Amino acid sequence: MITLSQLGFGYGAQAPLFQNVSLTIPTGRCVALLGANGQGKSTLLKLLAGALTPKSGNLRVLDEIPRQRSPQLYQQLFFVPDQLELPPISGQRYLDRFGLFYPGFDAERCAQLLTRFEVDPSNTLTELSLGQCKKFYLAFALSSGCRLLLLDEPTNGLDIPAKAVLRDWIARHLDDEQTVLIATHQIKDIDASVDALLLLAHGGVHWFDLWELPKSVAQSIGPQAPEHSLYHESRAGLCHALVPARGTPPCEIDLELLFNAFHHNFTGMMVELEPEAA
Amino acid sequence: MNLYRISSLIRAKHTGSFAVVWPSWLLHIGVLAVVLIGLGWLSKSEFYQPTSLYGLLLLGSMGFWARHFFNEYRNPLQALRWHTLPASQAEKWLSQWIVSALAMPLLLFAWFWLASVLAALALSWFGSRTALAIFNPLEPSVWASLKTYWALHPILFFGLVYFDKSPVIKSLAAMLMVPLLWMLLGYQILTIFGGQWHLRDFMHTSGFEVLLGMKPTGGVVLGAQHPLVVFAHQDAWQRVQPVVILLYSLYFWGLSYLRFKELDL
């Protein structure tokens, strides 16, 4: 699906954002792309979408080189940016004019999603609020039939019911041939949907399979931090900690806690999770 | 290259339906008709043919429409949506070229024709002694204006892709560089070959004011003409002009395409 090989990228004379990044993202996964501000989440999505040119290395998405910007790739790849500006036409006209570029576009599904998002397609798009605009474009993206969806902060501006609709769609409609990459700071909005993590830190991109992760780390909740905790934080008077699994039964891990653990104790986490790489 | 996708791109960019745009079109035609009525009314001749006005409007309109081309690729809130639209780079570039180079003049001609018909009818209705000529796109002067429009199009088109901010002003400034460079080239040629040729003044040639010219002993005339340098031996310039303009156009259109392909966010 996506292969990065020795990828390097940086903006102008600034320090490089990525250096020698090699990674493979398989099909059929819903991946959360996490990283602190300025680590390059949006940049990585733009590289995958061919909107930016890598400085070095190779990048292949759906067996295409994204920077070649071929119609074949874009018929299967849809990017929902964090901020967007739509033309001053009705939603229905937009669907008519732009839906025809996507062979797999499902107008019926789009209408259903718009109903669930409570967006009236007869309204002029420039008169919609930021959240409604986002809902409209998400409905379009989710109905495009594309095999790869790149969503940059998709829950920004969405109300609570719309977030639930998004989670539900991902859970019910994502098939083995589709992959969703979600760059977000609001991990709790989508944590029930994702099954893998891409973590951006220290100029690298690290892949973690959430099915495999509990074999290496476990979460504990108690009055005090365990002796060998990799990271802990206090929540409502209780100490939530990540500890090496060391044979304990696998348990669900809070993704926000996991992200904070990486953010504050990157080396310790990498030693535990990827001892060879560390 | 997929013609259906090109037409879809044109329709996607120019999203306004006829039902939406016709009031503004009608306003433009109305204003033009009023101007023509005014000029016809003030004209002292019995037959008024404002062909130079059409040429002026055709060229002047470039400054207005130019900012609409490639603007979606310059706007960071729209660029990603357009870059990732399923169409090739060539199709996206060509969709802009077709509208700016071909559709815009045709649309303007339709406006001119309608405005001139309205103005002629109005003058006749008001009993004006001046008859207004209805716009005829096949007139030689219109064709000359169109050729000037197409001659300016390549460099303006390139500027619209190349410059991120204020592309129209910068492109117009770049367009001014063409005659300046042309004159500089002429000056250099005159300087280099001046020793072999003798200076000679030309005051009037083919309706242009000639600043100075060099006549070599062999009989070839090189004139530094305002604003262009012309090679005038045995109509040589007339013969090479279409080729030169074609090469210049292809050069800047080609550059604009290459630059468009390189555009990053």
Interface residues (C-beta under 8 A of the other chain):
Chain A: K46 A49 G50 A51 L52 T53 R69 S70 P71 Q72 Y74 Q75 L77 F78 F79 P81 Q83 L84 E85 P87 P88 I89 R93 Y94 R97 F98 L100 F101 Y102
Chain B: N2 R5 S8 R11 A12 T15 G16 S17 N75 L77 Q78 A79 L80 R81 H83 T84 L85 P86 A87 S88 Q89 E91 D264 L265
